[in-house]
């Protein structure tokens, strides 16, 4: 098969280690370079364009474009063969990969080619996250490139209440390629070692290299003593490369992804309600979030970034509508009068925004506010909580949001038992039925209960949930784990059926359902 001229070292091939499942590893920050050192390495890593004898062929499928350029030799050792056999048996998994990668893969390939990196790098999100834009690991790695929080910070991926750059397709891809370029330069131009370091951290790989050098042993990937997770990580990538290269031989299919730019970024310039943006573009809010998974909330970050990734055939329409929408109408606003007991945090929670956004919007010099003060606050296109409404409307809204139920008192029932069963308070239960909170109930007595209907929110604010497995460490408690992943102790107990268990044991595995936008 014809290959373009690429500067890629021929890598030593020695039979490798035993296959194990792969998960992103926490990196060792003690051996990390500073941002300045990283910048210096990257600035010297830019290669001069290579003159080819003839122009490369034109493909209509991105997978074929990748296939044509595959260049890293694939050893037929046990780790690679085992991984290849797994993928070969799971065609449905490869189909799912193609579907998820469809909006992003062309852009990733373009970025890899610009940097003259091995095209195999474009397959790395399959290993990292199966191209899940909301992928989330038990170590808090996030996005298609599975950046850890601290690694994301090293490569300027903004992470705050509004936005997580680790999930931003454009920004995280460029950061990942920056990181891999830096690792390749730092690890003496060895791409397999660089890819291994992306998984386990450069410190871990550098220590393994130093250890082998002291023993006068080879320092290629297959010779290094690395964590079991990492020894399976590189074979996964090579197995995918081999399956793509020899798809006819292994009877697998890579569903076609059009080799053309289907999405592009648009600079909005200001904060915008994402429901409004979706409407302007003529797409669903769900699709907008799929293309822009970095946004945690109902609007873009007030301080940016203000760019949106949109389908190319919707951009002209979006720009026209945006130009005709005044900046002050890109969000829904209302005036709020500060009440006794209010703080910026309390008000922000009421309106699903942040204290800093309210402070910036109202040009406040501090967090101090006074009773009666009027503040401009944003309203999302989704839920309008009843407490935001005028008093004359609030009663009607409250009544409309409640369903009437009847509970028949059973033997042993108390107001406390019934309130717990229906998730209401004893005071509410007593008031609805004109009883004292200390009332003794009669068998067969009918009690009226009003249950709130689920509040309507925008489609974009629905929970983006991923199930992860967390391995309990020494010193862990339910409270600590719940706090780390922003879940409740009650949920952890329910998910793992451990109601009667008094203590957690190190090594114990817990199933957690994490909302990746809130974790």
C-alpha positions in Angstrom: 0.0 0.0 0.0 1.3 3.4 -1.0 2.4 5.6 2.0 3.2 9.4 2.0 6.5 10.6 3.1 6.4 10.8 6.9 9.4 11.3 9.3 8.7 8.4 11.7 11.4 6.3 13.4 11.2 2.5 12.9 10.5 1.2 16.3 12.1 -1.9 17.9 9.8 -4.8 18.3 10.2 -7.2 21.3 7.4 -9.5 22.6 5.5 -7.6 25.3 3.7 -8.1 28.5 0.5 -9.7 29.6 -2.8 -8.1 28.6 -4.9 -6.1 31.2 -7.7 -3.7 31.0 -6.7 -0.1 30.4 -7.8 3.0 32.5 -6.2 6.5 32.5 -3.6 6.7 35.2 -2.9 9.5 37.6 0.3 11.2 36.6 3.3 11.9 38.9 3.5 15.6 39.1 7.0 15.6 40.7 8.5 14.8 37.3 6.4 17.1 35.2 7.8 20.0 33.3 6.7 23.5 33.9 4.4 25.2 31.3 7.4 27.3 30.2 9.5 24.2 29.6 6.6 22.6 27.7 6.2 25.7 25.5 10.0 25.6 24.8 9.8 22.0 23.7 6.8 22.6 21.5 8.4 25.6 19.8 11.4 23.5 18.8 9.3 20.5 17.7 7.8 22.1 14.6 8.9 20.3 11.5 9.5 21.7 8.1 7.1 20.7 5.4 8.2 17.7 3.4 8.1 17.7 -0.4 6.3 14.7 -1.7 7.1 13.2 -5.2 3.4 13.3 -6.1 0.2 14.6 -4.5 -1.6 12.1 -2.2 -4.8 10.5 -3.4 -8.2 12.0 -2.6 -10.5 10.0 -0.3 -14.2 10.3 0.3 -13.9 8.4 3.6 -11.9 9.6 6.6 -11.1 6.0 7.7 -9.6 5.3 4.3 -7.6 8.6 4.6 -6.2 7.3 7.9 -5.6 3.8 6.5 -3.5 5.1 3.7 -1.1 6.8 6.1 -0.7 4.2 8.8 3.1 3.8 9.4 3.9 2.5 12.9 4.9 -1.2 12.6 2.6 -3.5 14.4 4.2 -6.5 16.1 2.2 -9.7 16.1 2.8 -10.4 19.8 0.4 -11.7 22.4 -0.8 -8.3 23.8 -1.6 -6.9 20.3 -3.2 -10.1 19.0 -5.4 -10.4 22.2 -6.6 -6.9 21.8 -7.2 -7.3 18.0 -9.2 -10.5 18.6 -11.4 -8.6 21.1 -12.2 -5.8 18.7 -12.7 -8.2 15.9 -15.3 -10.1 17.9 -17.2 -6.8 18.6 -18.2 -5.3 15.3 -21.1 -3.5 17.1 -18.5 -1.6 19.2 -16.7 -0.5 16.0 -20.0 0.6 14.6 -20.7 2.7 17.8 -17.2 4.2 17.5 -17.9 5.4 13.9 -21.2 6.9 14.9 -19.7 8.9 17.8 -16.6 9.9 15.9 -18.5 11.2 12.9 -18.6 14.9 13.7 -15.1 15.1 15.1 -12.8 12.7 13.2 -12.1 14.9 10.2 -11.0 17.8 12.4 -8.7 15.5 14.5 -7.1 14.1 11.3 -6.5 17.6 10.0 -4.8 18.6 13.2 -2.6 15.5 13.3 -1.5 16.0 9.7 -0.7 19.6 10.2 1.8 18.6 12.9 3.1 15.7 10.9 2.5 13.3 13.7 1.8 9.6 13.1 -1.8 9.3 11.9 -2.3 6.5 14.4 -2.7 9.3 17.0 -6.1 10.0 15.5 -7.3 6.6 16.8 -6.2 7.4 20.3 -9.7 8.7 21.4 -11.0 5.2 20.7 -8.7 3.8 23.4 -9.2 6.7 25.8 -13.0 7.1 25.7 -14.5 5.2 22.8 -15.1 8.8 21.4 -17.6 9.5 24.1 -17.5 13.4 24.5 -18.9 13.0 28.0 -16.5 10.1 28.9 -15.5 10.2 32.6 -13.3 7.9 34.6 -13.0 6.9 38.2 -9.8 9.1 38.4 -11.8 12.1 37.2 -10.4 12.1 33.7 -12.8 13.6 31.2 -13.6 14.1 27.5 -12.6 12.2 24.4 -8.9 12.6 25.3 -9.5 11.8 29.0 -7.5 14.7 30.5 -7.0 14.7 34.3 -7.8 18.0 35.9 -4.2 18.9 36.7 -3.0 17.9 33.2 -5.7 20.0 31.7 -4.5 23.0 33.6 -0.9 22.4 32.4 -2.2 22.7 28.8 -4.5 25.7 29.4 -7.8 23.8 29.4 -10.1 26.1 31.4 -12.2 24.3 34.0 -14.9 26.1 36.1 -18.5 26.1 37.0 -19.7 27.1 33.5 -17.2 25.2 31.3 -14.8 22.3 31.2 -12.2 22.6 28.4 -11.3 19.0 28.8 -14.6 18.1 27.1 -14.3 20.9 24.4 -13.6 18.9 21.2 -11.4 21.6 19.5 -9.5 22.8 22.6 -8.9 19.3 24.1 -7.7 17.9 20.8 -5.1 20.7 20.4 -4.0 20.3 24.0 -3.7 16.5 23.6 -1.6 16.9 20.5 0.6 19.5 22.3 1.0 17.0 25.1 2.0 14.2 22.8 4.4 16.4 20.9 6.0 17.4 24.1 6.2 13.7 25.3 7.7 12.6 22.0 10.4 15.3 22.2 11.1 14.6 25.8 11.3 10.8 25.4 14.0 10.9 22.7 11.6 10.7 19.7 10.1 7.4 20.6 6.4 7.5 19.7 5.4 4.3 21.6 7.0 5.6 24.8 5.3 9.0 24.2 1.9 7.3 23.9 2.6 5.2 27.0 3.5 8.3 28.9 0.2 9.9 27.8 -1.5 7.2 29.7 0.7 6.8 32.8 2.5 10.1 32.9 6.0 11.1 31.7 7.5 10.6 35.2 6.5 6.9 35.3 8.0 6.2 31.8 11.2 8.2 32.5 11.8 6.3 35.7 11.4 3.0 33.8 13.8 4.2 31.1 16.4 5.2 33.7 16.0 1.9 35.5 16.7 0.0 32.2 19.6 2.1 31.3 21.3 1.4 34.7 20.9 -2.3 33.9 22.1 -1.8 30.3 18.7 -3.0 29.0 16.8 -1.7 25.9 14.5 1.3 26.5 11.9 0.7 23.9 8.2 0.4 25.1 8.2 -3.5 25.0 11.3 -3.6 27.3 10.1 -1.2 30.0 8.6 -2.2 33.4 5.4 -0.2 33.3 2.1 -0.5 35.1 -0.2 -3.3 33.8 -2.7 -0.8 32.6 -0.1 0.9 30.4 1.3 -2.3 29.0 -2.2 -3.0 27.6 -2.8 0.6 26.5 -0.3 0.8 23.6 -1.3 -2.7 22.2 -4.9 -1.5 22.0 -3.9 1.4 19.7 -1.7 -0.9 17.6 -4.5 -3.5 17.4 -7.0 -0.9 16.1 -4.4 0.3 13.5 -3.9 -3.3 12.4 -7.6 -3.9 12.0 -8.0 -0.8 10.0 -5.1 -1.6 7.8 -6.2 -5.2 7.2 -9.9 -4.9 7.5 -10.7 -7.3 4.6 -8.4 -10.0 6.1 -10.1 -9.8 9.5 -13.6 -9.2 8.1 -14.4 -6.1 10.0 -16.1 -2.9 8.8 -15.4 0.7 9.6 -18.6 2.6 8.7 -17.9 5.4 6.3 -17.3 8.9 7.7 -17.4 11.6 5.0 -14.0 13.1 4.3 -15.1 16.7 4.5 -15.5 19.4 7.1 -19.0 19.0 8.5 -18.6 21.3 11.6 -16.8 24.6 12.2 -16.4 27.1 15.0 -18.3 30.4 15.1 -17.3 33.2 17.4 -20.4 34.5 19.2 -18.5 37.3 21.0 -20.7 37.3 24.1 -22.4 35.0 26.5 -25.4 33.3 25.0 -28.2 31.1 26.1 -27.6 27.7 24.5 -31.3 27.0 23.9 -31.4 30.3 21.9 -28.2 29.4 20.0 -29.7 26.0 19.1 -32.8 27.7 17.8 -30.8 30.2 15.8 -28.9 27.3 14.2 -32.0 25.3 13.5 -30.7 22.2 15.5 -31.8 20.5 18.6 -30.4 21.5 22.0 -29.2 17.9 22.4 -27.2 18.2 19.1 -25.7 21.5 20.2 -24.5 20.0 23.5 -23.1 16.9 21.6 -21.0 19.3 19.4 -20.1 21.5 22.4 -19.8 19.1 25.4 -17.6 21.5 27.3 -20.5 23.6 28.5 -21.7 22.7 31.9 -24.7 25.0 32.1 -27.5 26.5 30.1 -25.4 29.3 28.7 -21.8 29.8 27.7 -19.2 31.1 30.2 -19.7 34.9 30.8 -15.9 35.3 30.5 -15.6 33.0 27.5 -14.8 31.0 25.4 -17.7 32.4 23.3 -17.1 30.1 20.3 -19.6 27.4 19.3 -19.0 24.3 17.1 -21.9 24.1 14.6 -22.7 22.1 11.5 -21.3 23.9 8.4 -24.6 24.0 6.6 -26.2 25.8 9.6 -23.6 28.5 10.1 -24.9 31.1 7.6 -28.4 30.9 9.1 -26.9 31.2 12.6 -24.8 34.2 11.8 -27.7 36.0 10.2 -30.0 35.5 13.2 -27.1 36.4 15.6 -26.5 39.6 13.8 -30.2 40.5 14.1 -30.2 39.7 17.9 -29.1 42.6 20.2 -26.5 41.5 22.7 -28.8 42.2 25.6 -31.3 39.7 24.1 -28.9 36.8 23.9 -29.8 36.0 27.5 -33.1 36.4 29.3 -32.8 38.8 32.2 -35.0 40.0 35.0 -34.5 42.3 38.0 -34.4 40.6 41.4 -35.0 42.4 44.7 -32.7 41.3 47.5 -34.5 39.8 50.4 -33.4 39.3 54.0 -31.1 36.4 54.3 -30.0 36.6 50.6 -26.4 36.4 49.5 -24.9 36.3 46.0 -24.6 32.5 46.4 -28.2 32.1 47.5 -29.4 34.2 44.6 -27.1 32.4 42.1 -28.5 29.1 43.2 -32.1 30.3 42.7 -31.3 31.3 39.1 -28.9 28.5 38.2 -26.0 30.9 37.6 -22.8 31.7 39.5 -22.1 34.5 42.1 -19.3 35.9 39.9 -21.6 36.2 36.9 -24.1 38.2 39.0 -21.3 40.3 40.4 -19.8 41.0 37.0 -23.2 41.7 35.4 -24.1 44.3 38.1 -20.6 45.7 38.3 -20.3 45.0 42.1 -17.0 45.7 43.7 -17.6 43.1 46.4 -20.0 40.2 47.4 -21.8 42.6 49.8 -25.4 43.2 48.9 -28.2 44.9 50.9 -31.9 44.2 51.4 -34.1 46.0 48.8 -31.2 46.3 46.3 -32.2 45.4 42.7 -29.9 43.0 40.8 -30.0 42.0 37.2 -30.0 38.2 37.0 -30.1 35.8 34.0 -33.0 33.4 33.5 -32.4 30.2 31.5 -34.6 29.2 28.7 -35.5 26.2 30.8 -37.0 26.1 34.3 -38.8 29.1 35.8 -38.9 28.4 39.5 -42.1 29.5 41.2 -40.3 31.6 43.7 -39.2 33.9 40.9 -42.8 34.7 39.9 -45.0 37.5 41.3 -47.1 36.6 44.3 -50.3 36.8 42.3 -49.0 34.1 39.9 -47.1 31.9 42.4 -50.2 30.2 44.0 -51.5 29.2 40.6 -48.1 27.9 39.5 -47.7 25.9 42.7 -51.1 24.4 42.3 -50.5 23.5 38.7 -47.2 21.8 39.6 -48.8 19.4 42.2 -50.7 16.2 41.8 -53.2 15.2 44.4 -52.8 11.7 45.9 -54.7 9.9 48.6 -53.0 7.7 51.2 -55.0 5.2 53.2 -53.6 4.7 56.7 -52.4 1.2 57.5 -51.7 -0.5 60.8 -48.7 1.2 62.5 -48.7 4.3 60.2 -47.6 7.6 61.7 -47.3 11.0 60.1 -43.6 10.6 60.2 -43.8 7.2 58.3 -46.1 8.6 55.7 -44.1 11.8 55.2 -41.0 9.7 54.5 -42.8 7.4 52.1 -44.1 10.3 50.0 -41.0 12.6 50.4 -42.9 15.4 52.0 -42.6 17.1 55.5 -44.8 16.3 58.5 -45.8 19.9 58.6 -47.0 19.8 55.0 -48.9 16.5 55.6 -50.6 17.9 58.7 -51.5 21.2 57.0 -53.0 19.5 54.0 -55.2 17.4 56.2 -55.9 20.0 59.0 -54.2 17.9 61.6 -51.8 18.6 64.4 -48.3 17.3 63.9 -48.8 15.1 67.0 -52.1 13.6 65.7 -52.7 9.9 66.2 -54.0 8.4 63.0 -56.9 5.9 62.6 -56.7 2.7 60.6 -58.3 3.3 57.2 -58.2 7.1 57.5 -57.8 8.9 54.2 -55.0 11.5 53.9 -54.5 14.0 51.1 -51.0 14.4 49.7 -49.8 16.8 47.0 -46.8 15.5 45.1 -44.8 17.9 42.9 -44.6 17.2 39.2 -41.1 17.0 37.8 -39.9 20.5 36.9 -39.5 21.2 33.2 -36.0 22.0 32.1 -34.3 22.4 28.8 -33.1 19.3 27.1 -29.6 20.5 27.4 -29.7 20.6 31.1 -30.6 16.9 31.5 -28.2 14.7 33.4 -25.2 13.4 31.4 -24.6 10.3 33.5 -21.8 7.8 33.3 -21.4 4.7 35.5 -17.9 4.2 36.8 -16.2 1.7 39.2 -14.4 3.2 42.1 -11.8 1.3 44.1 -11.9 2.2 47.8 -8.6 3.5 49.1 -7.2 3.6 52.6 -8.9 6.4 54.5 -11.9 6.6 52.3 -15.4 7.0 53.7 -18.8 7.2 52.1 -18.9 10.9 52.8 -15.5 11.5 51.2 -16.4 9.5 48.1 -19.8 11.2 47.8 -18.1 14.6 48.0 -15.5 13.7 45.5 -18.0 12.7 42.8 -20.8 15.1 43.8 -23.3 12.3 44.7 -25.2 11.4 47.9 -24.3 8.8 50.5 -27.8 7.5 50.1 -27.3 6.9 46.4 -23.9 5.1 46.9 -25.6 2.8 49.4 -28.5 2.1 47.1 -26.3 1.5 44.0 -24.1 -1.0 45.8 -26.6 -2.6 48.1 -24.5 -2.0 51.2 -27.1 -0.7 53.7 -25.9 -2.9 56.5 -22.2 -2.4 55.9 -20.6 -0.3 58.7 -17.1 0.3 57.2 -15.6 0.3 53.7 -12.6 -1.9 53.0 -9.6 -0.8 51.0 -9.8 -2.5 47.6 -13.6 -2.7 47.7 -15.2 -1.7 44.4 -18.2 0.6 44.3 -20.4 1.4 41.4 -21.1 5.2 41.0 -23.4 7.0 38.7 -21.8 10.4 38.0 -23.3 13.4 36.3 -20.2 14.5 34.4 -21.4 18.1 34.2 -21.5 18.4 37.9 -18.6 16.1 39.0 
